[in-house]
Amino acid sequence: MRWFGFVLLLSFWPPAHAWQTQTRVLDGVEVPFYQALATEPVAQVLWVPSEYGVLAEEKRLAEQLVSHKMSVTMFDPFEAQFLAPSSEALLQIPPSWLRQALEQLQTNPQPIWIIAPNQAGILALRALEQLQWQAPTQNIGLILLNPNLYLSTPEPGQMPSYWPQVANSNLPISVLQAELSPWRWHLADLQQQLGKNGSRVFLKLLPQVRDRFYFRADAQAYEREKREDLAQQLLAAMRWQLDDFSLARTVAHLSEAVPISPKKGGFLQPYQGPQSLPLKRPLLEGGEIDLTQLKGRVVLVNFWASWCPPCVHEMPSMAALKQHYQDQPFEIVAVNLGEDWATVMQFQKQHRLNFLMALDPTGQVVKDWRVFAYPSSYLLDKTGRIHSALFGATDWQDAAHRQIIDSLLAPAP
């Protein structure tokens, strides 16, 4: 097999060469590039910066790939445009820049892997689409690391809208997804979307770590330990694709015009999704919660996890909200996402919260309620109808929230 030599690259080679810095002109703009070149390389890697910019932790990972005889190229499109790294700034990066970087790498005979973390997958797919408009491609694979390929975070209860390049992709793709993430429950849908035009998509769940675990400032000890294994996970993600590399691939020409909805997180918004969503789960303290039995009460349903800092941060204000309405027909049901009973019980012992805790270890309620961000909250009126919702953490003591709850608690005219 032509890739046999690559498959055998499992032992460590000498340390990576120092990073070389150069400036390349892309569409008339000087863009800084960084390369770590392997001796007698067997493959090339183009590492695309995400909305977090060019990271030292990702350079360290790249150096481990160089030790496996892979030359790695990185570039900083943010610096070239005098932009601070962010999701909004990433969308201002012309995909033609990345396409031109790929064209330069294609002058060498080695296979190419593109590694795109987080929202960098959007830029990578747009650039690959442009490349494949021009001519069929071979020997190129894509690795998506904790990908976020939505046009915007879906409103609670709504299905996501993906960038059109997701369904228009046609190449081998590996997805490495952290387990402690709302996105892990929607991997099957992502795989289906990516595979619509011929891409063969491989999925790997990285256990017990959060998105961005390898560069988080608040990384736990276990996440720091797993960070050391990530280079090996990337190598495995490359090997899965080898049987598909010889296929010539092309895509249709799509319009680049994409409407992007603004995010509305932070405050309750009118809910426009499906109603009568099922919620019948065991409670932490024993027994079971059936949402249909809470009709006659205003109910706040909150989806959370103990490893999610914004979730934990908002819980004291939720407890204060429950205390404020303790003499009224008001209830809070906090649905834990994917954690076991012992973990949630330990959290409850530490925080002594005054509202109901429901368990959803299989993520079924997450799928039923279309939860794409942690935390997400839904406010139900006395009839059980979802009145309003929000994604992201908030201060439940805010007067705007109480005004809505007061209106739902008021007697019918």
N, C-alpha and C positions, 0 to 999 in steps of 0.2 A: 504494500500500500504506500502511496506517495508521501503520506504524512507520518510514516512509521517512526522516523527520526524524532519528530515533535512529540509523539506519544511517549517516547522513552525519556523525555527530559523531566525527570522527577528528582534528581539529586541536585544539590546546590552547586553553583559555579562560583568563580571568584566574584568579589564585590563589584557593584556597578561602577562604570566610569563616572567622572564628575559631569554634572549637567552643563551642556553647552548652550549658550544663549545667542540668538541671532534675530535679526529683524527681516520679515518678509513683507512684500507689498501685495496686498489683497484688495482688489477693486480700488486701487489708488491710495490705500491707507496702510501705513506702516504698523505691522502687528508683531509683538514680541513672541518668539517661539523658543521653547526649551526642549532639548533632546538629551536623552541618556542612551548612548549607543552601545550595543552588545558586540563582543568579538564574534565574528562569524555568525551573525544572527540567522535564526530559522524562521522568524516571524516579526511583524511590525505591529505596534499598538499605537493607536491615536486616542489619547485620553481627553475627553471633552469636558471643559469646566462647567459645573452646574451653577445654579443661582447663588452658591456660596463662594464662588471664585476659585482661583488656583490655590489648592490647599497643601500645606506641608505634609499632612498625613497621606494625601494621595500621591505626592512625590515619593514618599517612603514606600508605598505599595508598588509604585512603578519601578523603583529600584530593585525590589524583590523579583519582579518580572524580568528585569534585565539579567539577573542572576540565572534565569532560565533561558538565556540566549534570545531575548526579545528586545529589539530597539524600541524605545518609547518616545513619542512626540507629544508635547503639551503646548498649548498656546494661551495667551491672555487677551481675549477680545475686549474685556472690560477696560483694561488699561489703555488699549488703542483708541477707545472712544471716550475716555475720561469719565467712565461710569463706575459707580460703586456697585459691587455685585448684589443682585436682587432678582426676584422673579420678573419684575417689570423690565429691568435692564437686559436680562437674558433674551427677551422677546425682541429687543432692538438689534441683536447681533444678526447680520445678514447670513443666512444659511450658505450663501455662495462662498463665504470665507472658508467654512469647513469643507465644502465641496472641493475647493481649490487645494486645500491641504491634502485631501484624499487623492486628488489627481497627481500631486507631487509624489506621494508615497507609492502610487501605482507604477512609477517608473522603475521600481525595484521588483524582483521576481517573487519575493516572499509573500505569504498570505498576510492579510491585514485584519486585525480586530479593532473595533471601535468600542471603547468603554465609556458609557454615558450614565452618570449617577443622577438621581432625582429628576429634575425637569430638563436636564441636558439631553434626555432622550428625545425631547421635542425637536431641539436643534439638530440632533443627529439624524432623525428620520426625515426632516425637511431637506437636509443636505444630501442624503442618500437618494431621495426621490429625484432631486435635480441631476445627480450623477447618472441615475438609471434612465432618465429621459433621453440622455445623449447616446447611450449605447448599453447593451447588456453588460452586466458586471459578473465577475467570478472571483473567488478567493477572498471574499469580504464577509465578515460576520459581525454581529452587533451583540454587545452584552449590556443589558439594562440593569442598573443597580438601584433597588428601591424606586422604581420609576413612578413618576406622576405625570401622566400624559393627558390629563383632562384640560379642556379649554378653561375651566374655572372649577372651583370646588362646588359640587352640586348642592343646591338648596336642599334642606331636609325633605325627604320623601320623593325627591326627583331622581331620575336616572341620569348618569353622567353623560356629557357630550365629549367625545374624544377629538383630538386633532385629526383632521381627515387623513393625514399621512400615516396614522396608525393602521387604518384599514387598507391603505394603499401600499403597505410595505411588502417587499418580496425578497427575503434573504434569510439565512439562518439567524435566529435570535434566541439568546439565553436570558432569562429573567431571574435575578437573585433578589429575593424579597425578605426583609426582616419579618419575623413572626409577630412581634409586638407592634402591630400597625393596623390601622383600619383597612389598609389596602389589601392585606393578606386574605380577607374574606371575599375579595372580588377578583382574585387571580384568574379564575376560570373564565370570567367575562373578558378580562384583558387578553388572555390567550386566544380566545375566539376572535376578538377584534383584530389582533395582530396577524392572525392566520387567514383572514378573509381573502387575501390576494395571492396566497401561495407561500407565505413565510412558514417555515417549520419552527415552532416555538417550544423551548424547553423551560421548565419551571423548577426552581429550587427554593425551598423555604429555609431561612437561616434561623435556627431555633433560639428562643429566649433572648433575643436582642431587639432593640428598637431601631426605627429608621435613623440613619446617620450615625449608627453606633460607633463607627470607627473614627469619627472626629468630634463626637459630642463632648462639650466641656463637662457635662454631668454624667459621663459614662460610668457605669457600675463596674465592679471588679470583673465580673463575668464577661461584660462587653469588652473590656480591655484585653481579656484573655482571648476572646474570639477574634478580635482584631488581628491577632497574630496569624490566624488561619485564613484570612480573607484572600491573600494572594493564591493560596492553594485552591480556594473555591473558584477564583477567576480562571485558573488554569483548567480546572475540571469543566467549567462552563464553555471553554474553548474546545476541549476534546469532544464534547457532545455534538458539536457542529461539523466535525471533519467529513463525515460521509456526504454532506450537502454542499461542500465547497466547490466541486467541479461543475455544478449546474450553472448555466448562463441565465441571468435573471434580468427582467426589465419591468417597468411599471407604466401605468397610464399617466398622462399629463393633467394634473389637477390645478385649479386656480389657487393662488396664494391668499386670496381674500378670505379672511376668517373673522367672524364677529366674536369678540371676547366679552363676556358679561362681567361686570364689576363684582367683586366680592362684597357680601353684605353681613359678614360675621359680626358678632358683638351684641346685637339687640334682636329682640323678637320681631319676626316678620310674618305677614300673613302666609298661612300654609296653603299650598296648592297641589299637594300630592294626593295619593289614594287614602281613603278613610277605612275605618274598621280593621285596622291592622292587628294581627294576633299578638298577644303577650300573655302567656301562661307559663310561668317559670317557678322553680323552687326558690324559697326565700332563705337568706343566710341563717336566720334564727330558727328555721324549721317551718313546715307548712308550705303553702304555695300562694302565689299571687295570680289572680285572673283579672285582667283589666276590665272585663265586662261587668264584674261585680262591684266596681267602683263608680258606676253611674250614679249621679246625684252629687258627686264631688268634682271639684276642679282638680285636675291631676297634672303634675309636672313629671314627665318621664325623661330621665337623664341617662345617657349612655357614657360610660366612663371606664377607666382602668387605673390600677394603682401605680403603674409605671409611667403614666401620662402626667407630667408636671402641671399643665393647665387644668386638667381634671381635678387634681388634688387641690390646686390653688383656689378654685371656685367653691369647694365644698363647705368651708365655713360660712360663706354667704348663703348657701342653700340651707344650712342648718338654722341660720338666723331667720330665713324666710319661713321655714316650717314653724319656728317658734312664734313668729309674728302672727301667723294664721292658725295658731293651735286651737282656738275656740270656734273655728269656722270649718265648713266642709271642704277642706283642702288637703291634698296628699302629695307626697313626693315619692316616686319609685325610681331608685338608681339601679340601672341594669349594668352589671359588671360584664365586661367583654372578654371572654376566653380564659379567665383565671380560675384556679381551683378553689374549693371551699376554704382550705387552710390559709391560703394567701389573703383572701378577702376577710376572713375572720380576724387574722392578725392585724389587718388594716383597720378594721372596726374597733378592735381593742385599743389601738393607738389613738384613734381620733374621736371615738364615742359620739358617733353621729346619730341624729334623732329621727331619721326617715328610713323607709323600707329599702332593703338591699336585695335585689334579685340576681340570680346567677344564670349566665348564658355561656357555658363552657364550649359549646359547639358552634357558636356564632350564628345560630339560626335566626334569632331575633334581629341581629344586625342586618342580615340579608332581607328579612321581611320588611324592616323599617327603612331600608336603603340608607344606612349610615355610612358616610364616606369620610368623616372627620371626627376626631375625639377632642373634647367632648361634643356631643350633639344633644339638643334638648327639644322636647315637644310639649306644648301646653294644650291640654284637653279641656273642653267645657263640660258642664254637668251632664250633657247627653252622651258623652264619650266621643264627641267629634273633635278632631284635632283643629284647634283654632289658629295657632301660630307656632313658630319654631325658629331655631337658630343653630348654627354650627360655631364651634369655638367657645372659649371660656368667657364668662361675663361676671359682673357683680350683681348678684340677685337682690341686693339691697337697693339698687337703683330705682328711683321713683317711677321711671318709665315702665319697668316690669310690674311694679305693684299696681300701677294704674290699670294695666290690662287685666291683671288677676282680679282686682276689685270689681271691674266691669263684668267679669264672668261669674263672680260670686254674688252679684246683686240679684235680688229677686226679680223674676220675670215680670214685666209690666202687665 
